[in-house]
Amino acid sequence: MSARQKIREYINSNLVVLDDEAEFEDADNIFQKGYVNSLFAMKLLNFVESEFQCKVDDSDIVISNFSSVDNIINLVKKKKDIEE
Protein backbone atom coordinates (compact mmCIF):
# COMPACT_ATOMS: atom_id res chain seq x y z
CA MET A 1 0.00 0.00 0.00
CA SER A 2 1.39 3.41 -0.91
CA ALA A 3 1.94 6.20 1.59
CA ARG A 4 -0.90 8.16 -0.02
CA GLN A 5 -3.27 5.21 0.38
CA LYS A 6 -2.25 4.69 4.01
CA ILE A 7 -2.91 8.34 4.82
CA ARG A 8 -6.29 8.38 3.04
CA GLU A 9 -7.31 5.17 4.81
CA TYR A 10 -6.31 6.57 8.21
CA ILE A 11 -8.25 9.79 7.60
CA ASN A 12 -11.30 7.85 6.39
CA SER A 13 -11.24 5.67 9.50
CA ASN A 14 -11.27 8.77 11.76
CA LEU A 15 -13.95 10.91 10.13
CA VAL A 16 -16.43 12.73 12.35
CA VAL A 17 -19.11 12.52 9.64
CA LEU A 18 -20.78 9.52 8.11
CA ASP A 19 -18.50 7.82 5.59
CA ASP A 20 -20.98 8.19 2.73
CA GLU A 21 -21.09 11.97 3.29
CA ALA A 22 -17.33 12.43 3.17
CA GLU A 23 -15.88 12.96 -0.24
CA PHE A 24 -12.58 14.73 -0.49
CA GLU A 25 -9.74 15.09 -2.92
CA ASP A 26 -6.11 14.84 -1.85
CA ALA A 27 -5.76 18.64 -2.00
CA ASP A 28 -8.92 19.37 0.05
CA ASN A 29 -8.56 20.82 3.55
CA ILE A 30 -10.14 18.13 5.73
CA PHE A 31 -10.43 20.48 8.71
CA GLN A 32 -12.24 23.21 6.77
CA LYS A 33 -14.62 20.62 5.32
CA GLY A 34 -15.51 19.56 8.88
CA TYR A 35 -14.55 15.92 8.34
CA VAL A 36 -12.15 15.85 11.28
CA ASN A 37 -11.66 17.92 14.42
CA SER A 38 -8.69 19.49 16.16
CA LEU A 39 -8.20 16.47 18.43
CA PHE A 40 -7.63 14.45 15.29
CA ALA A 41 -4.58 16.60 14.47
CA MET A 42 -2.64 15.06 17.37
CA LYS A 43 -3.71 11.55 16.41
CA LEU A 44 -2.61 12.28 12.86
CA LEU A 45 0.79 13.51 14.05
CA ASN A 46 1.26 10.28 16.03
CA PHE A 47 0.17 8.21 13.03
CA VAL A 48 2.62 9.95 10.69
CA GLU A 49 5.54 9.53 13.09
CA SER A 50 4.84 5.87 13.81
CA GLU A 51 3.73 4.77 10.33
CA PHE A 52 6.59 6.43 8.47
CA GLN A 53 9.22 6.13 11.22
CA CYS A 54 10.05 9.83 11.19
CA LYS A 55 10.26 12.61 13.76
CA VAL A 56 8.18 15.69 13.02
CA ASP A 57 10.04 18.74 14.33
CA ASP A 58 8.21 21.27 16.49
CA SER A 59 8.57 23.84 13.69
CA ASP A 60 6.65 21.47 11.37
CA ILE A 61 3.74 21.02 13.77
CA VAL A 62 1.40 23.47 12.10
CA ILE A 63 -2.12 22.68 10.97
CA SER A 64 -1.33 23.43 7.33
CA ASN A 65 1.09 20.46 7.20
CA PHE A 66 -1.74 18.14 8.24
CA SER A 67 -4.73 19.75 6.53
CA SER A 68 -4.74 17.66 3.35
CA VAL A 69 -3.43 14.37 2.04
CA ASP A 70 -1.12 16.28 -0.31
CA ASN A 71 0.33 18.36 2.54
CA ILE A 72 0.90 15.31 4.71
CA ILE A 73 2.67 13.54 1.83
CA ASN A 74 4.88 16.60 1.31
CA LEU A 75 5.74 16.68 5.01
CA VAL A 76 6.65 13.00 5.07
CA LYS A 77 8.68 13.36 1.87
CA LYS A 78 10.60 16.20 3.52
CA LYS A 79 11.40 13.93 6.47
CA LYS A 80 11.95 10.70 4.60
CA ASP A 81 12.35 9.25 1.12
CA ILE A 82 9.00 7.54 0.53
CA GLU A 83 7.01 6.17 -2.35
CA GLU A 84 3.72 7.98 -2.75
C-alpha positions as CSV (number, residue, x, y, z in Angstrom):
1,M,0.0,0.0,0.0
2,S,1.4,3.4,-0.9
3,A,1.9,6.2,1.6
4,R,-0.9,8.2,0.0
5,Q,-3.3,5.2,0.4
6,K,-2.3,4.7,4.0
7,I,-2.9,8.3,4.8
8,R,-6.3,8.4,3.0
9,E,-7.3,5.2,4.8
10,Y,-6.3,6.6,8.2
11,I,-8.3,9.8,7.6
12,N,-11.3,7.9,6.4
13,S,-11.2,5.7,9.5
14,N,-11.3,8.8,11.8
15,L,-13.9,10.9,10.1
16,V,-16.4,12.7,12.3
17,V,-19.1,12.5,9.6
18,L,-20.8,9.5,8.1
19,D,-18.5,7.8,5.6
20,D,-21.0,8.2,2.7
21,E,-21.1,12.0,3.3
22,A,-17.3,12.4,3.2
23,E,-15.9,13.0,-0.2
24,F,-12.6,14.7,-0.5
25,E,-9.7,15.1,-2.9
26,D,-6.1,14.8,-1.9
27,A,-5.8,18.6,-2.0
28,D,-8.9,19.4,0.1
29,N,-8.6,20.8,3.6
30,I,-10.1,18.1,5.7
31,F,-10.4,20.5,8.7
32,Q,-12.2,23.2,6.8
33,K,-14.6,20.6,5.3
34,G,-15.5,19.6,8.9
35,Y,-14.5,15.9,8.3
36,V,-12.1,15.9,11.3
37,N,-11.7,17.9,14.4
38,S,-8.7,19.5,16.2
39,L,-8.2,16.5,18.4
40,F,-7.6,14.4,15.3
41,A,-4.6,16.6,14.5
42,M,-2.6,15.1,17.4
43,K,-3.7,11.6,16.4
44,L,-2.6,12.3,12.9
45,L,0.8,13.5,14.0
46,N,1.3,10.3,16.0
47,F,0.2,8.2,13.0
48,V,2.6,10.0,10.7
49,E,5.5,9.5,13.1
50,S,4.8,5.9,13.8
51,E,3.7,4.8,10.3
52,F,6.6,6.4,8.5
53,Q,9.2,6.1,11.2
54,C,10.0,9.8,11.2
55,K,10.3,12.6,13.8
56,V,8.2,15.7,13.0
57,D,10.0,18.7,14.3
58,D,8.2,21.3,16.5
59,S,8.6,23.8,13.7
60,D,6.7,21.5,11.4
61,I,3.7,21.0,13.8
62,V,1.4,23.5,12.1
63,I,-2.1,22.7,11.0
64,S,-1.3,23.4,7.3
65,N,1.1,20.5,7.2
66,F,-1.7,18.1,8.2
67,S,-4.7,19.8,6.5
68,S,-4.7,17.7,3.4
69,V,-3.4,14.4,2.0
70,D,-1.1,16.3,-0.3
71,N,0.3,18.4,2.5
72,I,0.9,15.3,4.7
73,I,2.7,13.5,1.8
74,N,4.9,16.6,1.3
75,L,5.7,16.7,5.0
76,V,6.6,13.0,5.1
77,K,8.7,13.4,1.9
78,K,10.6,16.2,3.5
79,K,11.4,13.9,6.5
80,K,11.9,10.7,4.6
81,D,12.3,9.3,1.1
82,I,9.0,7.5,0.5
83,E,7.0,6.2,-2.4
84,E,3.7,8.0,-2.8
